[in-house]
Amino acid sequence: MAQMTDKSSKTDGLRTAVPRRWLLLALSVVGVTGLAALIAWKAGENTNQLSATGPGGVDRLQNFVLHDTPAPVPELQFADGEGKPRSLADFRGKVVLLNVWATWCLPCRKEMPTLDRLQAELGGSAFEVVALSIDRGGADAVRKFYTEIGIQHLAIHVDASSQVAFALATAGLPTTLLFDAEGRELGRLIGPAEWDAPDMVAFLKTIVDQEGERLAPPHNKETPL
């Protein structure tokens, strides 16, 4: 009788343990899902989502999320192609499109030529594309990749430690952030994009023009005699 009781107790314990394991698994899934939802909600908080229909009815800007007000960011430190320290502050006075990428990221590799063409078209005293690689191979890996696919207009910038990606809370690669001339985040786009598409170029030109007007000194009007 005692043996039957022991077997019954073990069986009941097993029945209890199995649902408990499933319960813990379910809770973990819910926790991950909830965390993802929270991140998505925080990313979308106080933001406006753009939509601009391009050729073929494709909404090229649908994933570009702009903040209602520019958001301050921590000081971002990285290195240039010669290993010299650089920072986002070095580009103050320009609208900056910061693209966090890596040579091993296939979508990144595909979109890099579009960023190169964008820099060729808009790059100058008011706008700069900063392609920031997180390759552990450093500048040599980026330089080799640039040569392979014919990148001509993008400078080499590297953050092998990925500290910038962590500081900016990037959700994956590629992630592209748009900064105003004061180094504040205007918005971001997660995933690849066709940066040289006409509607995207027009959008960025609008941002550059707005920043130029905002920072322009007031015109001194002559007082009539």
Residue pairs with C-beta under 8 A, 6 or more apart in sequence:
39 171
43 65
43 171
44 65
46 67
46 68
46 69
47 65
47 66
47 67
47 68
47 187
48 65
48 66
48 67
48 68
49 62
49 63
49 64
49 65
49 66
50 61
50 62
50 64
50 65
50 66
50 187
50 203
51 59
51 61
51 62
52 59
52 60
52 61
52 199
52 200
52 202
52 203
53 59
53 60
53 199
54 60
54 197
54 198
54 199
54 200
55 197
55 198
60 193
60 194
60 197
60 199
60 200
61 199
61 200
61 203
63 189
63 190
63 191
63 193
64 178
64 187
64 188
64 189
64 193
64 203
65 187
65 188
65 189
66 178
66 186
66 187
67 185
67 186
67 187
70 180
70 182
70 184
70 185
70 186
71 184
71 185
72 184
72 185
73 88
73 167
73 168
73 179
73 183
73 184
73 185
74 167
75 87
75 88
75 89
76 87
76 88
76 164
76 167
76 168
77 85
77 86
77 87
77 159
77 163
77 164
78 85
78 86
78 87
78 132
78 157
78 158
78 159
78 164
79 85
79 86
79 139
79 157
79 158
79 159
80 86
80 139
80 155
80 156
80 157
80 158
81 139
81 142
81 143
81 155
81 156
81 157
81 158
82 139
83 138
83 139
86 157
88 96
88 98
88 130
88 179
88 183
89 183
91 128
91 130
91 179
91 183
92 181
92 182
92 183
93 125
93 181
93 215
94 125
94 126
94 127
94 128
94 181
95 126
95 127
95 128
95 178
95 179
95 180
95 181
95 204
95 207
95 208
95 211
96 127
96 128
96 129
96 130
96 178
96 179
96 183
97 115
97 118
97 127
97 128
97 129
97 130
97 176
97 177
97 178
97 179
97 195
97 204
98 130
98 132
98 176
98 177
98 178
98 179
99 115
99 129
99 130
99 131
99 132
99 174
99 175
99 176
100 132
100 134
100 159
100 164
100 165
100 168
100 170
100 173
100 174
100 175
100 176
100 177
101 108
101 111
101 112
101 131
101 132
101 133
101 134
101 173
101 174
102 108
102 133
102 134
102 135
102 173
103 109
103 133
103 135
103 137
103 141
103 142
103 145
104 135
105 173
105 174
107 173
107 174
107 191
107 192
108 173
108 174
108 192
109 145
109 149
110 192
111 174
111 192
111 193
111 194
111 195
112 131
112 145
112 149
112 151
112 154
113 149
113 150
113 151
114 193
114 194
114 195
114 196
114 197
115 129
115 131
115 154
115 195
115 196
116 129
116 151
116 152
116 153
116 154
117 153
117 195
117 196
118 129
118 195
118 196
118 200
118 201
118 204
119 128
119 129
119 153
119 154
120 152
120 153
121 196
121 201
122 129
122 201
122 204
122 205
122 208
123 129
123 153
126 181
126 208
126 211
126 212
127 204
127 208
129 154
129 195
130 155
130 157
131 154
131 155
131 156
131 157
132 157
132 158
132 159
132 164
133 141
133 142
133 156
133 157
133 158
133 159
134 158
134 159
134 160
134 162
134 164
134 165
134 173
135 141
135 142
135 158
135 160
136 160
137 160
138 158
138 160
139 156
139 158
142 156
142 158
143 156
145 151
146 154
146 156
159 165
165 175
168 175
168 177
168 185
170 190
171 190
172 190
172 191
174 191
174 192
175 188
175 189
175 190
175 191
176 188
176 189
176 193
176 195
177 185
177 187
177 188
178 185
178 186
178 187
178 188
178 204
178 207
179 185
179 186
180 186
180 207
180 211
181 211
181 214
181 215
186 207
193 200
194 200
195 201
